[in-house]
Amino acid sequence: DAGVIQSPRHEVTEMGQEVTLRCKPISGHNSLFWYRQTMMRGLELLIYFNNNVPIDDSGMPEDRFSAKMPNASFSTLKIQPSEPRDSAVYFCASSFEDSEAFFGQGTRLTVV
Amino acid sequence: GQQLNQSPQSMFIQEGEDVSMNCTSSSIFNTWLWYKQDPGEGPVLLIALYKAGELTSNGRLTAQFGITRKDSFLNISASIPSDVGIYFCAGQLRNSGGSNYKLTFGKGTLLTVNP
Protein backbone atom coordinates (compact mmCIF):
# COMPACT_ATOMS: atom_id res chain seq x y z
CA ASP A 1 0.00 0.00 0.00
CA ALA A 2 1.27 3.50 -0.82
CA GLY A 3 0.24 4.90 2.54
CA VAL A 4 -1.65 8.14 3.09
CA ILE A 5 -1.12 10.40 0.10
CA GLN A 6 -1.32 14.16 0.42
CA SER A 7 -1.08 16.81 -2.23
CA PRO A 8 0.44 19.19 -2.82
CA ARG A 9 3.60 18.72 -0.71
CA HIS A 10 4.24 22.44 -0.74
CA GLU A 11 1.93 25.37 -1.40
CA VAL A 12 2.77 29.05 -1.48
CA THR A 13 -0.13 31.41 -1.93
CA GLU A 14 -1.01 35.02 -1.48
CA MET A 15 -3.20 36.23 1.34
CA GLY A 16 -6.85 36.13 0.36
CA GLN A 17 -6.53 33.27 -2.07
CA GLU A 18 -8.37 29.98 -1.70
CA VAL A 19 -6.27 26.96 -0.80
CA THR A 20 -7.34 23.34 -1.17
CA LEU A 21 -5.38 20.50 0.40
CA ARG A 22 -6.05 16.93 -0.66
CA CYS A 23 -5.77 13.57 1.02
CA LYS A 24 -6.16 9.97 -0.06
CA PRO A 25 -6.37 7.67 2.98
CA ILE A 26 -5.11 4.11 3.08
CA SER A 27 -7.53 1.79 1.34
CA GLY A 28 -9.83 0.11 3.84
CA HIS A 29 -9.37 2.71 6.55
CA ASN A 30 -12.60 4.30 7.75
CA SER A 31 -11.32 7.10 9.98
CA LEU A 32 -9.62 10.19 8.58
CA PHE A 33 -8.00 13.01 10.50
CA TRP A 34 -6.74 16.47 9.53
CA TYR A 35 -4.02 17.96 11.77
CA ARG A 36 -2.17 21.26 11.70
CA GLN A 37 1.39 21.51 13.02
CA THR A 38 3.11 24.75 14.04
CA MET A 39 6.09 25.45 16.24
CA MET A 40 3.96 27.34 18.73
CA ARG A 41 0.99 25.01 19.04
CA GLY A 42 2.35 21.61 18.02
CA LEU A 43 0.00 19.09 16.42
CA GLU A 44 -3.61 20.21 16.60
CA LEU A 45 -6.55 18.11 15.47
CA LEU A 46 -8.74 20.15 13.12
CA ILE A 47 -11.42 17.65 12.19
CA TYR A 48 -11.95 13.97 11.87
CA PHE A 49 -14.29 11.75 9.92
CA ASN A 50 -15.55 8.26 10.60
CA ASN A 51 -17.16 6.42 7.69
CA ASN A 52 -17.10 9.71 5.72
CA VAL A 53 -19.11 11.53 8.39
CA PRO A 54 -17.55 14.42 10.35
CA ILE A 55 -17.48 13.34 14.01
CA ASP A 56 -15.61 16.19 15.64
CA ASP A 57 -14.85 19.53 13.98
CA SER A 58 -14.28 21.47 17.18
CA GLY A 59 -10.67 22.07 16.19
CA MET A 60 -11.50 23.92 12.98
CA PRO A 61 -10.22 27.44 13.66
CA GLU A 62 -13.00 29.45 12.06
CA ASP A 63 -15.43 29.62 9.21
CA ARG A 64 -12.63 30.15 6.72
CA PHE A 65 -11.79 26.46 7.14
CA SER A 66 -13.94 23.69 5.72
CA ALA A 67 -13.38 19.98 5.15
CA LYS A 68 -15.20 17.42 3.09
CA MET A 69 -15.04 13.68 2.59
CA PRO A 70 -17.23 12.86 -0.39
CA ASN A 71 -16.19 9.20 -0.40
CA ALA A 72 -14.00 6.74 1.47
CA SER A 73 -10.94 7.43 -0.65
CA PHE A 74 -10.75 11.21 -0.75
CA SER A 75 -10.89 14.23 1.52
CA THR A 76 -10.21 17.93 1.12
CA LEU A 77 -9.38 20.73 3.52
CA LYS A 78 -10.15 24.17 2.15
CA ILE A 79 -9.13 27.58 3.45
CA GLN A 80 -10.94 30.57 1.99
CA PRO A 81 -9.72 33.26 2.24
CA SER A 82 -6.24 32.30 3.41
CA GLU A 83 -4.27 34.44 5.86
CA PRO A 84 -0.56 34.50 6.81
CA ARG A 85 -1.35 32.96 10.22
CA ASP A 86 -2.62 29.87 8.41
CA SER A 87 0.97 29.06 7.43
CA ALA A 88 1.74 25.62 8.87
CA VAL A 89 2.22 21.99 7.93
CA TYR A 90 -1.10 20.23 7.46
CA PHE A 91 -1.21 16.47 7.98
CA CYS A 92 -3.82 13.97 7.02
CA ALA A 93 -3.94 10.62 8.85
CA SER A 94 -6.13 7.56 8.53
CA SER A 95 -6.91 4.51 10.60
CA PHE A 96 -9.25 1.55 10.68
CA GLU A 97 -11.59 1.98 13.62
CA ASP A 98 -9.39 2.60 16.69
CA SER A 99 -6.24 1.00 15.36
CA GLU A 100 -3.07 3.02 14.87
CA ALA A 101 -3.28 6.18 12.77
CA PHE A 102 -0.93 6.46 9.79
CA PHE A 103 0.14 9.93 8.73
CA GLY A 104 0.82 11.34 5.29
CA GLN A 105 3.93 13.37 4.55
CA GLY A 106 2.07 16.63 5.04
CA THR A 107 1.48 19.79 3.03
CA ARG A 108 3.65 22.75 3.94
CA LEU A 109 1.49 25.84 3.42
CA THR A 110 2.97 29.31 3.25
CA VAL A 111 0.63 32.28 2.94
CA VAL A 112 2.39 35.52 2.05
CA GLY B 1 -10.46 19.75 26.91
CA GLN B 2 -7.77 17.15 27.50
CA GLN B 3 -4.21 18.40 27.63
CA LEU B 4 -0.94 16.50 27.51
CA ASN B 5 2.23 17.75 29.13
CA GLN B 6 5.28 16.21 27.52
CA SER B 7 8.77 16.59 28.94
CA PRO B 8 11.48 17.38 28.39
CA GLN B 9 11.00 19.74 25.46
CA SER B 10 14.46 18.90 24.15
CA MET B 11 17.41 16.68 24.95
CA PHE B 12 21.04 16.69 23.84
CA ILE B 13 22.81 13.40 24.51
CA GLN B 14 25.87 11.47 23.48
CA GLU B 15 25.61 8.38 21.33
CA GLY B 16 25.23 5.31 23.53
CA GLU B 17 23.37 7.05 26.33
CA ASP B 18 19.89 6.09 27.44
CA VAL B 19 16.98 8.52 27.06
CA SER B 20 13.74 8.90 28.96
CA MET B 21 10.76 11.12 28.20
CA ASN B 22 7.26 11.22 29.61
CA CYS B 23 3.76 12.55 29.23
CA THR B 24 1.16 13.40 31.80
CA SER B 25 -2.49 14.18 31.29
CA SER B 26 -5.12 16.07 33.20
CA SER B 27 -7.57 13.26 32.47
CA ILE B 28 -7.51 9.58 31.64
CA PHE B 29 -6.91 7.86 28.34
CA ASN B 30 -7.49 4.25 27.41
CA THR B 31 -4.74 4.19 24.78
CA TRP B 32 -1.29 5.76 24.78
CA LEU B 33 0.80 6.02 21.63
CA TRP B 34 4.35 7.17 20.95
CA TYR B 35 5.29 8.60 17.54
CA LYS B 36 8.56 9.78 16.00
CA GLN B 37 8.76 12.51 13.38
CA ASP B 38 11.73 12.99 11.08
CA PRO B 39 12.28 16.33 9.28
CA GLY B 40 9.89 16.79 6.37
CA GLU B 41 7.90 13.70 7.22
CA GLY B 42 4.75 12.82 9.09
CA PRO B 43 4.79 11.15 12.51
CA VAL B 44 5.40 7.41 12.50
CA LEU B 45 4.04 5.14 15.21
CA LEU B 46 6.68 3.53 17.45
CA ILE B 47 4.73 1.87 20.24
CA ALA B 48 1.07 1.51 21.20
CA LEU B 49 -0.16 0.79 24.74
CA TYR B 50 -3.69 -0.37 25.46
CA LYS B 51 -3.85 -1.37 29.13
CA ALA B 52 -3.05 0.47 32.34
CA GLY B 53 0.25 -0.82 33.70
CA GLU B 54 1.27 -2.31 30.35
CA LEU B 55 5.00 -2.32 29.59
CA THR B 56 5.90 -2.82 25.93
CA SER B 57 9.22 -3.01 24.11
CA ASN B 58 10.14 -2.52 20.48
CA GLY B 59 13.84 -3.12 20.01
CA ARG B 60 15.68 -0.46 21.99
CA LEU B 61 12.42 1.30 22.84
CA THR B 62 10.39 0.62 25.96
CA ALA B 63 7.16 2.35 26.89
CA GLN B 64 4.75 2.03 29.79
CA PHE B 65 1.09 2.94 30.27
CA GLY B 66 0.78 4.47 33.73
CA ILE B 67 -1.40 2.69 36.25
CA THR B 68 -3.50 5.83 36.77
CA ARG B 69 -4.11 6.00 32.98
CA LYS B 70 -2.94 9.63 33.10
CA ASP B 71 0.71 9.16 32.17
CA SER B 72 3.17 7.27 30.01
CA PHE B 73 6.91 7.17 29.50
CA LEU B 74 9.22 6.20 26.66
CA ASN B 75 12.77 5.00 27.14
CA ILE B 76 15.38 4.62 24.41
CA SER B 77 18.42 2.58 25.33
CA ALA B 78 21.89 2.86 23.79
CA SER B 79 20.97 5.79 21.55
CA ILE B 80 22.34 6.02 18.01
CA PRO B 81 22.52 9.01 15.63
CA SER B 82 19.42 7.93 13.69
CA ASP B 83 17.35 8.30 16.86
CA VAL B 84 17.43 12.05 16.18
CA GLY B 85 13.98 13.50 15.68
CA ILE B 86 10.89 14.72 17.49
CA TYR B 87 9.08 12.23 19.69
CA PHE B 88 5.39 12.72 20.41
CA CYS B 89 3.13 11.08 22.90
CA ALA B 90 -0.56 10.82 22.05
CA GLY B 91 -3.56 9.80 24.08
CA GLN B 92 -6.81 8.38 22.87
CA LEU B 93 -10.09 8.02 24.72
CA ARG B 94 -12.70 6.04 22.91
CA ASN B 95 -16.18 7.03 23.95
CA SER B 96 -18.87 4.58 24.91
CA GLY B 97 -20.33 4.75 21.42
CA GLY B 98 -17.08 3.43 20.03
CA SER B 99 -16.80 5.96 17.20
CA ASN B 100 -14.65 8.64 18.81
CA TYR B 101 -11.04 7.88 17.90
CA LYS B 102 -9.63 11.33 18.50
CA LEU B 103 -5.90 11.53 19.33
CA THR B 104 -4.54 14.28 21.54
CA PHE B 105 -0.82 14.95 21.06
CA GLY B 106 1.84 16.26 23.38
CA LYS B 107 4.07 19.13 22.21
CA GLY B 108 6.95 16.79 21.46
CA THR B 109 10.49 16.13 22.66
CA LEU B 110 13.30 17.11 20.28
CA LEU B 111 16.12 14.60 20.60
CA THR B 112 19.64 15.35 19.39
CA VAL B 113 22.26 12.62 19.52
CA ASN B 114 25.91 13.61 19.25
CA PRO B 115 28.06 10.92 17.62
Interface residues (C-beta under 8 A of the other chain):
Chain A: V4 S31 F33 Y35 G42 L43 L45 Y48 N50 I55 D56 F91 A93 S95 E97 D98 E100 A101 F102 F103 G104 Q105 G106
Chain B: T31 L33 Y35 G40 E41 G42 P43 V44 L45 A48 F88 Q92 R94 G98 S99 N100 Y101 K102 L103 T104 F105 G106 K107 G108
